[in-house]
């Protein structure tokens, strides 16, 4: 079986448990799959992507409930929101695998690794909701902001690498320590358990952003583009969210952001 074709099949799965399990299995058995140029073969209606369950109900981000960790219900809403981000991240990584042809084999394996780790994160957060809050994924509304940027960049792999892992996902590097701090301050057992899960997620998300940085710069070098000035141009062209401090400077540097890029972030 061909790897990119299978990635598309899994992307179309709507059941979260099935999608997460199939993603992890695909990465575990990636060596058994060939990789072919499928541009003339893969046909899909963009409106059908990604496969998603009937719940959660999707709302505009301004209509979302507050996520204060001060109460058990607030913590449940917060963890549900993060679980939804991780579920979307599975879709984003699978889309990066199937959509773009002509890349080195390592590119496809890297993004499958990201997809599998995002699936693991989703499963950890879903288990946390069930164990500590007697709730499940889909019990609260969610928003679909991440996929919007995926749609905007579907025809431009350079923009995709610039604006999904290096922008959307990198925001998680900044936000997670702040969320952990608020959870620790509650001193509640479920909150402290959530901090441990977020430790795992933060550590692996640094690697995901690093993969985005690597392939963004690889593409820039291949196409003789200047990565730092191009990034600023792409954020304006595709109306990427404005990044605001505080920034997790240590994590961003570990993920491969240059000192010039860090200076631009801190001054913008």
C-alpha positions in Angstrom: 0.0 0.0 0.0 1.1 3.6 -0.7 1.8 5.7 2.4 0.3 9.0 1.2 -2.9 7.3 0.1 -3.2 5.7 3.5 -2.6 9.0 5.2 -5.5 10.5 3.3 -7.7 7.6 4.2 -6.9 8.1 7.9 -7.4 11.9 7.5 -10.9 11.2 6.3 -11.8 9.1 9.4 -14.4 10.9 11.5 -14.2 8.7 14.7 -11.5 10.2 17.0 -10.5 6.8 18.5 -10.3 5.2 15.1 -8.3 8.1 13.7 -5.8 8.2 16.6 -5.2 4.4 16.5 -4.8 4.3 12.8 -2.4 7.2 12.8 -0.2 5.5 15.4 -0.3 2.3 13.5 0.6 3.9 10.2 3.7 5.5 11.8 4.7 2.2 13.5 4.5 0.4 10.1 5.7 3.2 7.8 8.6 1.0 6.5 6.0 -1.3 4.9 4.6 1.5 2.7 5.9 2.8 -0.6 5.9 6.5 -1.3 4.7 7.6 -4.8 3.9 10.8 -6.6 0.1 10.6 -6.3 -0.8 14.1 -7.6 -2.7 12.7 -10.6 -4.3 9.9 -8.5 -5.5 11.4 -5.2 -8.9 13.0 -5.7 -10.8 14.4 -2.8 -13.4 17.1 -2.2 -11.8 19.7 0.0 -15.1 20.2 1.8 -14.9 16.7 3.1 -11.6 17.3 4.9 -10.8 16.6 7.5 -13.0 13.8 8.8 -14.5 14.9 12.1 -17.1 13.6 14.6 -20.6 15.1 15.0 -19.4 16.5 18.3 -17.9 18.8 19.5 -20.0 21.6 18.1 -17.8 24.1 16.3 -18.2 27.7 17.2 -16.3 31.0 16.5 -13.5 31.5 19.0 -15.2 34.6 20.4 -18.2 32.4 21.4 -16.2 29.9 23.4 -16.6 29.5 27.2 -14.0 30.8 29.5 -11.3 28.3 30.4 -10.4 29.4 34.0 -8.7 26.5 35.9 -10.1 27.8 39.2 -13.0 25.3 39.2 -13.2 21.6 38.2 -15.6 22.6 35.4 -13.3 25.3 34.2 -10.4 22.8 34.1 -12.5 20.3 32.2 -13.3 23.0 29.6 -9.6 23.9 29.4 -8.4 20.3 29.0 -11.2 19.7 26.4 -10.0 22.7 24.4 -6.4 21.4 24.4 -7.6 18.0 23.4 -9.4 19.6 20.4 -6.2 21.3 19.5 -4.4 18.0 19.5 -7.1 16.3 17.5 -6.8 19.0 14.9 -3.0 18.6 15.0 -3.4 15.0 13.9 -5.3 16.3 10.9 -2.7 19.0 10.1 0.2 16.5 10.1 -1.7 13.9 8.0 -2.6 16.6 5.5 1.1 17.6 5.2 1.8 14.0 4.4 -0.7 13.3 1.6 -1.1 16.8 0.1 2.5 17.7 -1.0 4.3 15.5 -3.5 7.9 15.4 -4.6 9.5 15.7 -1.2 12.2 13.5 0.3 11.1 10.3 2.0 12.2 11.8 5.4 9.7 14.6 5.0 6.8 12.1 5.0 8.2 10.1 7.8 8.8 13.2 9.9 5.2 14.4 9.5 3.9 10.9 10.3 5.9 11.0 13.5 4.3 14.3 14.3 0.8 12.9 13.5 1.5 9.8 15.7 2.7 11.9 18.7 -0.3 14.3 18.3 -2.5 11.2 18.4 -0.8 10.1 21.6 -1.3 13.6 23.1 -5.0 13.5 22.2 -5.4 10.1 23.8 -3.7 11.2 27.0 -6.0 14.3 27.3 -9.1 12.3 26.5 -8.1 9.7 29.2 -7.6 12.6 31.6 -11.1 14.0 30.9 -12.6 10.6 31.5 -10.7 9.8 34.6 -10.7 13.1 36.4 -13.8 14.8 35.1 -16.1 12.0 34.0 -16.4 13.8 30.7 -15.3 13.0 27.1 -14.1 14.7 24.0 -17.2 16.3 22.4 -18.9 17.3 25.6 -18.0 21.0 25.1 -18.0 23.2 22.0 -14.7 23.9 20.2 -13.4 26.1 17.4 -11.7 25.3 14.1 -9.1 28.0 13.8 -6.2 25.7 13.2 -7.7 24.1 10.1 -8.5 27.5 8.6 -4.7 28.1 8.1 -4.4 24.6 6.7 -7.0 25.5 4.0 -5.3 28.8 3.2 -1.9 27.2 2.6 -3.1 24.1 0.8 -1.5 25.2 -2.5 1.8 26.4 -1.1 4.1 24.0 0.9 6.5 26.8 1.8 3.6 28.8 3.4 2.3 25.6 5.1 5.7 25.0 6.7 6.0 28.6 7.7 2.5 29.2 9.1 1.3 26.0 10.6 4.2 24.4 12.6 6.3 27.6 12.9 3.4 29.9 13.8 0.2 28.1 14.9 1.9 25.2 16.7 4.7 27.4 18.1 2.1 29.4 19.9 1.6 26.3 22.1 5.2 26.5 23.2 4.5 29.9 24.6 1.1 29.1 26.1 1.7 25.8 27.8 4.0 27.0 30.6 1.5 29.7 31.5 -1.3 27.1 31.6 0.8 24.9 33.7 1.5 27.7 36.2 -2.2 28.4 36.6 -3.0 24.7 37.1 -0.3 24.3 39.7 -1.6 27.2 41.6 -5.0 25.4 42.2 -3.1 22.6 44.0 -6.0 20.3 42.9 -5.1 16.6 42.2 -6.6 16.7 38.7 -4.8 19.9 37.9 -1.5 18.5 38.9 -2.1 15.4 36.8 -2.9 17.7 33.9 0.4 19.4 34.4 2.2 16.1 34.0 0.4 15.4 30.7 1.3 18.9 29.5 5.0 18.2 30.3 4.9 15.4 27.8 3.1 17.5 25.2 5.4 20.5 25.5 8.6 18.3 25.2 7.4 16.7 22.0 5.9 19.9 20.5 9.4 21.4 20.6 10.3 18.6 18.2 7.3 19.2 16.0 8.1 22.9 15.6 11.8 21.9 14.9 10.6 19.6 12.1 8.6 22.6 10.6 11.7 24.8 10.9 13.8 22.2 9.2 11.6 21.7 6.2 10.8 25.4 5.9 14.5 26.2 5.6 15.1 23.2 3.3 12.5 24.5 0.9 13.8 28.0 1.1 17.3 26.8 0.3 16.1 24.7 -2.5 14.1 27.6 -4.1 16.8 30.2 -3.2 14.5 32.1 -0.9 15.6 34.1 2.1 13.7 32.5 5.0 13.5 35.3 7.6 12.3 38.0 5.3 10.0 35.6 3.5 8.4 34.6 6.8 7.3 38.1 7.5 5.9 38.4 4.0 4.0 35.1 4.3 2.4 36.1 7.7 1.0 39.2 6.0 -0.1 37.5 2.8 -2.0 34.7 4.5 -3.2 36.9 7.5 -1.6 34.7 10.1 -2.4 35.4 13.7 -0.3 38.1 15.3 2.1 36.6 17.8 2.1 38.3 21.2 4.5 37.9 24.2 5.4 36.4 26.5 7.4 34.0 24.4 8.9 30.7 25.5 12.3 31.8 24.3 14.1 28.7 25.5 11.7 26.3 23.8 11.7 28.4 20.6 15.5 28.4 20.4 15.5 24.6 21.1 13.0 24.3 18.1 15.5 26.1 15.8 14.4 29.7 15.8 17.4 31.9 15.0 18.4 34.9 17.1 17.3 37.2 14.2 13.9 35.6 14.3 13.7 35.9 18.1 14.6 39.6 17.9 11.9 40.2 15.3 9.3 38.4 17.5 10.3 40.4 20.6 10.2 43.7 18.7 7.0 43.2 16.7 
